[in-house]
Amino acid sequence: MERIKQFVVCCRRLFQAGPFYYYKNIYLTLIFFKSISLIDYQNTPWFAGLFMGFGAILGDAVKSFFKRRIKIKPGRTWIPFDQIDYILGGALFFSWFYLPILKDAISLLFIGLILYIIVNVIGYYLGLREQKI
């Protein structure tokens, strides 16, 4: 709650600062997302992102391996593994640097699942996907 108060105070100061609207928005965005971030990026090694990305790709590769073994065709959905493979792989490798509490881990999986569904439905209606989910 204290971070949100600091954010609001900072917003008020910046909007009174002058005509630099574009720069204010960039600054406010950085402050806002830093204030709600679970990870302190200033104290996290730079290669933690490399580990997270590698884990995400490896998670997808492992899921694809098992998907082919049970004869699911490429491009077809395998619920819930298509939705969480990147998240689980990235979180597993990133856990060497940051171990989230259970509430955060469950929230991450839930948000990832919801975003997957929303993005795929939008892709379907734009004609970019053959299936809604």
C-alpha positions as CSV (number, residue, x, y, z in Angstrom):
1,M,0.0,0.0,0.0
2,E,2.9,2.3,0.8
3,R,4.3,1.8,-2.8
4,I,1.0,2.9,-4.3
5,K,0.9,6.0,-2.1
6,Q,4.5,6.9,-3.3
7,F,3.4,6.3,-6.9
8,V,0.4,8.6,-6.6
9,V,2.6,11.4,-5.0
10,C,5.2,11.0,-7.7
11,C,2.4,11.2,-10.4
12,R,1.1,14.4,-9.0
13,R,4.6,16.0,-8.9
14,L,5.3,14.9,-12.5
15,F,2.1,16.2,-14.0
16,Q,2.8,19.6,-12.6
17,A,6.4,19.6,-14.0
18,G,5.8,21.1,-17.4
19,P,5.2,20.3,-21.1
20,F,7.3,17.0,-21.2
21,Y,4.2,14.8,-21.4
22,Y,5.9,12.0,-23.3
23,Y,8.8,11.7,-20.9
24,K,6.5,11.8,-17.9
25,N,4.6,8.9,-19.3
26,I,7.7,6.8,-19.7
27,Y,8.9,7.7,-16.3
28,L,5.6,6.9,-14.7
29,T,5.4,3.6,-16.5
30,L,8.8,2.6,-15.2
31,I,8.0,3.7,-11.6
32,F,4.6,1.9,-11.7
33,F,5.9,-1.4,-13.0
34,K,8.9,-1.3,-10.7
35,S,6.6,-0.7,-7.7
36,I,4.4,-3.8,-8.5
37,S,7.3,-6.1,-9.6
38,L,7.9,-9.2,-7.5
39,I,11.6,-9.1,-8.4
40,D,14.2,-6.6,-7.5
41,Y,15.9,-6.3,-10.8
42,Q,18.7,-4.0,-9.5
43,N,19.9,-6.9,-7.3
44,T,19.2,-9.7,-9.7
45,P,22.1,-10.9,-12.0
46,W,21.8,-10.0,-15.6
47,F,22.0,-13.6,-16.7
48,A,18.8,-14.5,-14.7
49,G,16.8,-13.3,-17.7
50,L,18.9,-15.7,-19.9
51,F,18.0,-18.5,-17.5
52,M,14.3,-17.6,-17.6
53,G,14.2,-17.5,-21.4
54,F,16.1,-20.8,-21.7
55,G,13.8,-22.4,-19.2
56,A,10.7,-21.2,-21.1
57,I,12.0,-22.6,-24.4
58,L,13.0,-25.8,-22.7
59,G,9.6,-26.1,-21.1
60,D,8.0,-25.8,-24.5
61,A,10.4,-28.3,-26.0
62,V,9.6,-30.9,-23.3
63,K,5.9,-30.3,-23.7
64,S,6.2,-30.7,-27.5
65,F,8.1,-34.0,-27.0
66,F,5.3,-35.5,-25.0
67,K,2.7,-34.0,-27.2
68,R,4.1,-35.9,-30.2
69,R,4.4,-39.1,-28.2
70,I,0.7,-39.2,-27.6
71,K,0.0,-38.3,-31.2
72,I,-1.4,-34.8,-30.9
73,K,-0.9,-33.1,-34.3
74,P,1.2,-29.9,-34.6
75,G,-1.0,-26.8,-34.1
76,R,-3.6,-28.6,-32.0
77,T,-4.2,-27.6,-28.4
78,W,-3.2,-29.7,-25.4
79,I,-5.0,-28.1,-22.5
80,P,-3.6,-27.1,-20.0
81,F,0.0,-27.8,-21.0
82,D,0.0,-25.5,-24.0
83,Q,-0.9,-22.7,-21.7
84,I,1.6,-23.2,-18.9
85,D,4.7,-24.8,-20.5
86,Y,6.6,-21.5,-20.9
87,I,5.6,-20.3,-17.5
88,L,6.6,-23.6,-15.7
89,G,9.9,-23.8,-17.6
90,G,10.8,-20.2,-17.1
91,A,9.8,-20.3,-13.4
92,L,11.8,-23.5,-12.8
93,F,15.0,-22.1,-14.2
94,F,14.5,-18.6,-12.7
95,S,13.8,-20.2,-9.2
96,W,17.6,-20.4,-8.8
97,F,17.5,-16.6,-8.4
98,Y,14.1,-15.9,-7.0
99,L,11.8,-18.4,-5.3
100,P,8.2,-17.0,-5.3
101,I,5.8,-17.7,-2.5
102,L,2.9,-20.1,-3.3
103,K,0.4,-17.3,-3.8
104,D,2.6,-15.6,-6.4
105,A,3.2,-18.9,-8.2
106,I,-0.5,-19.7,-8.4
107,S,-1.3,-16.2,-9.6
108,L,1.4,-16.4,-12.3
109,L,-0.1,-19.7,-13.6
110,F,-3.7,-18.3,-13.5
111,I,-2.8,-15.0,-15.2
112,G,-0.8,-17.0,-17.9
113,L,-3.8,-19.2,-18.5
114,I,-6.2,-16.3,-18.8
115,L,-3.9,-14.3,-21.1
116,Y,-3.3,-17.4,-23.3
117,I,-7.1,-17.8,-23.8
118,I,-7.7,-14.1,-24.5
119,V,-4.8,-13.8,-27.0
120,N,-5.9,-16.9,-28.9
121,V,-9.5,-15.9,-29.1
122,I,-8.4,-12.5,-30.5
123,G,-6.1,-14.3,-32.9
124,Y,-9.0,-16.5,-34.0
125,Y,-11.3,-13.5,-34.7
126,L,-8.5,-11.8,-36.6
127,G,-8.1,-14.9,-38.8
128,L,-4.6,-15.7,-37.5
129,R,-5.6,-19.0,-35.8
130,E,-7.9,-21.9,-36.9
131,Q,-9.0,-22.7,-33.4
132,K,-10.4,-20.4,-30.7
133,I,-8.4,-22.0,-27.9
